[in-house]
Amino acid sequence: MQYRITSNRWLTYVALAALGITGTTSILLAADKSSGAEPKVVDSGSAGGPPSDAIVLFDGKGLSKWQSMNGGDAKWVVADGFMTVNKTGSIRTKEEFGDVQLHIEWASPSEVKGDGQGRGNSGVYMQGRYEIQVLDSYNNKTYFNGQAGAFYGHFAPLVNVSKKPGEWQTYEIIFHAPKPSVEGKGGEPGSFTVFHNGVLVQDHVPIQAEPTTAAEFKGTGQKGPLILQDHGNPVRFRNVWIRSL
Protein backbone atom coordinates (compact mmCIF):
# COMPACT_ATOMS: atom_id res chain seq x y z
CA MET A 1 0.00 0.00 0.00
CA GLN A 2 1.39 3.38 -0.95
CA TYR A 3 -0.04 6.73 0.21
CA ARG A 4 1.34 9.88 -1.31
CA ILE A 5 -0.09 12.76 0.70
CA THR A 6 0.65 16.43 0.20
CA SER A 7 -0.18 19.49 2.33
CA ASN A 8 -0.15 17.37 5.50
CA ARG A 9 -3.72 16.13 4.98
CA TRP A 10 -3.61 13.75 7.97
CA LEU A 11 -7.34 13.77 8.60
CA THR A 12 -7.98 12.75 4.99
CA TYR A 13 -5.48 9.93 5.38
CA VAL A 14 -7.34 8.64 8.43
CA ALA A 15 -10.69 8.87 6.67
CA LEU A 16 -9.42 6.88 3.68
CA ALA A 17 -7.97 4.22 5.93
CA ALA A 18 -11.32 3.93 7.70
CA LEU A 19 -12.96 3.25 4.32
CA GLY A 20 -10.71 0.24 3.91
CA ILE A 21 -8.64 1.53 1.02
CA THR A 22 -5.78 -0.96 1.08
CA GLY A 23 -3.59 -3.06 -1.15
CA THR A 24 -1.60 -1.54 -3.96
CA THR A 25 -3.83 1.53 -4.37
CA SER A 26 -1.81 4.69 -4.97
CA ILE A 27 -3.45 7.91 -3.81
CA LEU A 28 -2.46 11.42 -4.80
CA LEU A 29 -4.02 14.18 -2.75
CA ALA A 30 -3.14 17.42 -4.50
CA ALA A 31 -2.60 20.65 -2.59
CA ASP A 32 -5.52 23.02 -2.57
CA LYS A 33 -5.52 25.72 -5.20
CA SER A 34 -5.17 29.23 -3.94
CA SER A 35 -8.49 30.99 -3.49
CA GLY A 36 -6.96 34.47 -3.45
CA ALA A 37 -7.13 37.07 -6.18
CA GLU A 38 -4.48 37.27 -8.86
CA PRO A 39 -1.62 39.50 -7.62
CA LYS A 40 -1.60 42.92 -9.21
CA VAL A 41 1.35 43.91 -11.35
CA VAL A 42 3.75 46.35 -9.68
CA ASP A 43 6.80 47.89 -11.30
CA SER A 44 9.63 47.49 -8.79
CA GLY A 45 11.26 50.76 -9.86
CA SER A 46 14.76 51.32 -11.17
CA ALA A 47 18.00 52.84 -9.92
CA GLY A 48 16.77 52.86 -6.34
CA GLY A 49 13.46 54.48 -7.19
CA PRO A 50 10.18 53.58 -5.46
CA PRO A 51 7.83 50.86 -6.78
CA SER A 52 4.90 51.98 -8.87
CA ASP A 53 2.32 51.55 -6.08
CA ALA A 54 4.28 53.53 -3.49
CA ILE A 55 3.35 56.94 -2.10
CA VAL A 56 6.39 59.20 -2.31
CA LEU A 57 6.53 61.20 0.92
CA PHE A 58 9.74 63.06 0.18
CA ASP A 59 11.51 63.30 -3.18
CA GLY A 60 14.04 65.95 -2.19
CA LYS A 61 12.05 68.90 -3.52
CA GLY A 62 9.69 69.98 -0.75
CA LEU A 63 7.60 69.15 2.30
CA SER A 64 4.12 69.28 0.76
CA LYS A 65 3.26 65.85 2.24
CA TRP A 66 4.30 66.94 5.75
CA GLN A 67 3.14 69.27 8.51
CA SER A 68 4.24 70.31 11.97
CA MET A 69 2.84 68.45 14.97
CA ASN A 70 0.28 71.22 15.55
CA GLY A 71 -0.88 71.15 11.94
CA GLY A 72 1.09 74.12 10.61
CA ASP A 73 3.72 74.09 7.89
CA ALA A 74 6.70 71.79 8.33
CA LYS A 75 9.77 73.99 8.76
CA TRP A 76 12.70 71.65 8.35
CA VAL A 77 15.37 72.81 5.89
CA VAL A 78 15.20 71.31 2.38
CA ALA A 79 18.32 71.60 0.24
CA ASP A 80 20.46 69.42 -2.04
CA GLY A 81 17.83 66.68 -2.17
CA PHE A 82 17.41 66.08 1.55
CA MET A 83 15.64 67.56 4.56
CA THR A 84 17.42 68.39 7.80
CA VAL A 85 16.18 68.59 11.37
CA ASN A 86 16.60 72.17 12.57
CA LYS A 87 15.08 72.40 16.08
CA THR A 88 11.67 73.58 14.82
CA GLY A 89 9.93 70.46 16.13
CA SER A 90 9.01 67.01 14.88
CA ILE A 91 7.06 66.67 11.64
CA ARG A 92 4.24 64.32 10.65
CA THR A 93 2.67 63.23 7.39
CA LYS A 94 -0.64 64.75 6.43
CA GLU A 95 -1.88 61.31 5.40
CA GLU A 96 -2.38 58.50 7.92
CA PHE A 97 -1.47 54.86 7.39
CA GLY A 98 -2.13 51.37 8.76
CA ASP A 99 0.02 48.37 7.86
CA VAL A 100 2.86 49.49 5.62
CA GLN A 101 6.25 48.96 4.04
CA LEU A 102 8.42 52.03 4.57
CA HIS A 103 11.68 52.97 2.88
CA ILE A 104 13.66 55.83 4.37
CA GLU A 105 17.27 56.98 4.14
CA TRP A 106 19.00 59.01 6.85
CA ALA A 107 22.39 60.32 7.86
CA SER A 108 23.71 61.47 11.20
CA PRO A 109 25.82 64.67 11.28
CA SER A 110 29.33 64.37 9.84
CA GLU A 111 30.68 66.41 12.73
CA VAL A 112 30.50 64.26 15.83
CA LYS A 113 29.15 66.01 18.91
CA GLY A 114 28.10 64.42 22.18
CA ASP A 115 27.79 60.75 22.97
CA GLY A 116 25.18 58.17 23.82
CA GLN A 117 21.66 59.46 23.17
CA GLY A 118 23.01 62.94 22.51
CA ARG A 119 24.69 61.96 19.24
CA GLY A 120 22.75 61.98 15.97
CA ASN A 121 19.43 61.25 17.67
CA SER A 122 16.10 61.15 15.83
CA GLY A 123 13.36 58.57 15.34
CA VAL A 124 10.86 57.13 12.89
CA TYR A 125 7.41 56.71 14.49
CA MET A 126 4.87 54.48 12.82
CA GLN A 127 1.30 55.70 13.40
CA GLY A 128 2.82 58.34 15.66
CA ARG A 129 3.19 55.61 18.30
CA TYR A 130 5.93 53.05 17.68
CA GLU A 131 9.53 54.19 17.25
CA ILE A 132 12.41 52.73 15.32
CA GLN A 133 15.38 54.61 16.70
CA VAL A 134 17.68 56.77 14.61
CA LEU A 135 21.05 57.34 16.26
CA ASP A 136 24.73 57.63 15.43
CA SER A 137 25.66 54.18 16.77
CA TYR A 138 29.09 54.00 15.12
CA ASN A 139 31.53 53.51 18.03
CA ASN A 140 28.95 55.09 20.32
CA LYS A 141 27.82 53.14 23.37
CA THR A 142 24.30 53.49 24.78
CA TYR A 143 21.63 51.17 26.17
CA PHE A 144 20.98 48.35 23.74
CA ASN A 145 17.28 49.02 23.08
CA GLY A 146 18.08 52.66 22.36
CA GLN A 147 20.67 52.33 19.61
CA ALA A 148 20.13 52.63 15.86
CA GLY A 149 17.71 50.04 14.54
CA ALA A 150 16.10 49.40 17.94
CA PHE A 151 12.37 49.23 18.51
CA TYR A 152 12.97 51.94 21.04
CA GLY A 153 12.69 50.86 24.65
CA HIS A 154 11.67 47.30 23.73
CA PHE A 155 13.95 45.37 21.38
CA ALA A 156 17.64 45.93 20.62
CA PRO A 157 18.70 45.34 17.01
CA LEU A 158 20.04 41.85 16.26
CA VAL A 159 23.31 43.39 15.05
CA ASN A 160 24.87 46.85 14.81
CA VAL A 161 25.45 47.70 11.14
CA SER A 162 25.78 51.46 11.57
CA LYS A 163 27.88 53.37 9.07
CA LYS A 164 30.31 56.16 9.89
CA PRO A 165 28.92 59.59 10.85
CA GLY A 166 27.71 61.51 7.81
CA GLU A 167 27.23 58.44 5.60
CA TRP A 168 23.78 57.67 4.22
CA GLN A 169 21.96 54.73 5.79
CA THR A 170 18.76 52.91 4.88
CA TYR A 171 15.82 51.49 6.79
CA GLU A 172 13.33 49.10 5.21
CA ILE A 173 10.51 48.72 7.73
CA ILE A 174 7.60 46.28 7.56
CA PHE A 175 5.01 47.40 10.08
CA HIS A 176 1.83 45.62 11.13
CA ALA A 177 -0.21 47.59 13.64
CA PRO A 178 -1.71 46.02 16.76
CA LYS A 179 -5.39 45.30 16.32
CA PRO A 180 -7.63 46.82 19.02
CA SER A 181 -10.21 44.86 20.96
CA VAL A 182 -13.63 44.59 19.29
CA GLU A 183 -16.87 43.72 21.09
CA GLY A 184 -15.10 42.39 24.13
CA LYS A 185 -12.70 40.20 22.16
CA GLY A 186 -8.99 40.60 22.76
CA GLY A 187 -6.87 42.47 20.25
CA GLU A 188 -3.84 41.13 18.41
CA PRO A 189 -0.23 42.30 18.74
CA GLY A 190 1.40 43.98 15.78
CA SER A 191 4.95 43.43 14.56
CA PHE A 192 8.10 45.09 13.24
CA THR A 193 10.50 43.62 10.70
CA VAL A 194 13.38 45.98 9.97
CA PHE A 195 16.37 45.89 7.63
CA HIS A 196 19.16 48.36 8.40
CA ASN A 197 21.52 48.89 5.47
CA GLY A 198 20.15 45.68 3.96
CA VAL A 199 20.72 43.58 7.10
CA LEU A 200 17.89 42.13 9.20
CA VAL A 201 17.90 43.81 12.63
CA GLN A 202 14.29 43.25 13.83
CA ASP A 203 12.79 39.87 12.99
CA HIS A 204 8.99 40.06 13.30
CA VAL A 205 9.19 41.35 16.88
CA PRO A 206 5.83 41.91 18.61
CA ILE A 207 4.28 45.32 19.19
CA GLN A 208 2.18 45.31 22.35
CA ALA A 209 3.05 48.59 24.07
CA GLU A 210 2.44 52.14 22.88
CA PRO A 211 5.52 54.36 23.03
CA THR A 212 4.24 57.72 21.85
CA THR A 213 5.11 61.34 21.18
CA ALA A 214 1.71 62.88 21.79
CA ALA A 215 -1.42 62.15 23.81
CA GLU A 216 -3.54 61.95 20.67
CA PHE A 217 -1.67 58.80 19.60
CA LYS A 218 -2.02 56.82 22.82
CA GLY A 219 -3.63 53.40 22.60
CA THR A 220 -4.01 51.34 19.45
CA GLY A 221 -5.57 52.70 16.29
CA GLN A 222 -6.29 51.59 12.75
CA LYS A 223 -4.23 54.39 11.24
CA GLY A 224 -1.86 57.19 12.17
CA PRO A 225 0.78 59.47 10.65
CA LEU A 226 4.43 58.78 10.08
CA ILE A 227 6.41 61.05 12.42
CA LEU A 228 10.06 62.05 12.10
CA GLN A 229 11.48 63.23 15.39
CA ASP A 230 13.29 66.47 16.13
CA HIS A 231 15.61 65.53 18.99
CA GLY A 232 17.80 68.59 18.54
CA ASN A 233 20.43 66.97 16.29
CA PRO A 234 20.76 67.95 12.60
CA VAL A 235 19.93 64.51 11.19
CA ARG A 236 19.19 64.39 7.44
CA PHE A 237 16.53 62.37 5.59
CA ARG A 238 15.93 61.62 1.91
CA ASN A 239 14.13 59.22 -0.47
CA VAL A 240 11.10 58.47 1.73
CA TRP A 241 8.32 56.30 0.32
CA ILE A 242 5.63 54.08 1.75
CA ARG A 243 3.35 51.26 0.56
CA SER A 244 0.10 50.20 2.18
CA LEU A 245 -0.06 46.46 2.89
N, C-alpha and C positions, 0 to 999 in steps of 0.2 A: 504494500500500500504506500503510495506516495502522495503527500499533501504539499502543494506549493502555495503558500499563503503570503500575500503582501499586505502592507499597511497594518500589520499586527491585528488582524481580524480574529482574535481568539474566540470570541463568542460565536462567530460563524463556524469556526472549526468544531466547537463543542456541539453545536446544533446538527452539523452534518454527521458527526460521529453517532449522535443519538438516533439518526435516521437509518443507521446501519450501513452507511456507505463504506464498503471495505474492499479487499482484494487489490486488484492492480489498477483501480480507478485513479486517474490523475486529475487533480482539480486546480484550476487557475482562478484565483479570486483577484481580479484587477483592482487597482486603487481607484477610489472615487474620482470622478472628474471634478475639476474646480467649478464651483457654482458662482464665482465672482464675475464681475464685469471685465471686459477686455481692457487691459491697461492702456491709458492714453499715451500718446506719443509726445515725448518731451525732448527738445534739443538740449543736450548737456552743456552747450556753450563752448567757446573756444578761447584759447590764450588766457585762461583764468577768469573768463567772464561768467556771469550767472546763467543758470539754466533758463529755458524759455518761460517756465511757469513761476519764476521767482518774482518777488516784489523787491525792487531795488530801493533801499532805504537811504543810501548815500553813495553817490557816484563821483564825489570829489568836486562837485560844482555848486552845491548849496544845501541849505537845511530846510527845504520846503516840506519834508516829511516829518519834521521834528518840532517840538515846542519846549518851553521851559516847564518846570514842574507845576507852576501856577497857571499854565495855559497861555502865557505870553510867548513872544518870539524867542527861539533858541539863539543864544548869543555867543556860542563858541566861535573861535576864529577858523575860517575856511581859507586855505591857501595851498597852492602847489599840489592839489589833489587829495588833501587830507584835512580833517578837522582836529582842533587841538583844545583840550580842556584849559580854561582860562580863569577859573575861580568866579564864574558867574552863576554857578549852580548846575546841578545835574539836568540832563535833558531826557525827554521821553518821546516816543513816536506818537503821532496823532492817531494812527490806526492801532487797534488792539488785536491780539492774536491768542489762539489756543495752543494746540500741539503744533510744533514747528521744527524745521531744520533751519539753523542760522549759520551763516558764514560771516565772519568779521575778522579784520586784520588790525593789529594795534602795535604800537611801539612805545616803550618807556623812554624817558629823556636820555639823550646821549651823554649829557653832563650828569654824573652821579652825585646826588645830594641825599644825605640822610641814610638811614638803614632800617632794617625790619619793615614794618608797615608804613614807614615814612618815605619809602623809596619807590617811585613809579607806581603809586597806588591808584587804582580805579576799579570798576566792576561792571559786569554785564548782568542785568537783572531781567529774567524772564517773567512776564506778567507783572512786572514791578515788584515781585515778591522773592524770587529765588536767584541767588547770586553765584555766578562763576567769577572767581576773583581774577583781577588783573593786577599784576605786581611785577616789579623788577626782581626776579628770583634768581638772577645770575650771581653766584657767590654772595648771596644775601640771606642770612639765616632769619627765620621767623617761625611761629608755630605752624605745624604741618598743615592743618586745615585752613590756613590763611595765606598760603603761598599761591603763586600763579597756577591756574588750572584746578584749584580747589573748588568744591561746592562749599562755599564759605561757611565756616563754623561747623561743618558736618563731616565731609569726606576730603581727606588729603588726596592729591593726585597720585596715581600709581607710580609715576616716575617724574623727575624734574627734567624737562627738555627745553628750558628757557635759553633764549639766545642772549648775546651780549647787549648791554644797554644801547638803545638807539636803533637796533636792527628790527626789521618788521617781523611780526609773528602772526600766526593764524590760529583761530579757533573754529572748529566745526562742531556745532552743538545740536544734538538731537534731544528735544525737550517734549516730554509728555506730562501734562498737568495733572495734579491730583484731582480725582473726581469727588465732588461734595456728596454728602448724604442726601438721599431722596426718599421722602415718605417713610422715614424711620429706619431705612436701610443704611448700613455702613458705607462710607465712601471707599475709594480705592486710591492707594498711593500712586504718585507719578514717578517719573524717572528722568535721570540725566545720563546721556552718553556723550562724552566729549573727546575730541581729538585736538591735541595741542601740537602745532607744527607737524601734523600728519601722524602723530603717535597717540595711541589710546591712553587717556589719563583718567577717565571716569567710565566705568563699564556697567552701564544700566543700574546705577545706584538709585535707591529709593528716595523719593521726595515725600516727606510726611510732615515736616515742620514748615513754618512760614516766616523765614527771615524777610524783612521788609524795610523799605525806605520811608513809607508814608502810611498813615492810619487808613487811608482809603483802600489800600491794597492788603489789609489784614484778612486772614481766613482764605479759604479756597475760592476760586472763581473760574468760570468757563473761559474768560478771556482777560487780557490785560496788556498794557503797553510794554515795549522793550525800553528799558532805562539804561543809560550810560551814566556812570557816576562821576561827579566832580569831587575828588578827594583832596583837591588842592595841588596836585602834581600835574605838570603839562604833558599828559599822555596824549598820543595821537591815534586817530582811527581813520580807516579808509576801507573801501570796497565792502560795504555792508549790504547783504541781501538775505531774504528770508523766504521760506516756502511753507505754506500750510500743509499739514499732514492729515 
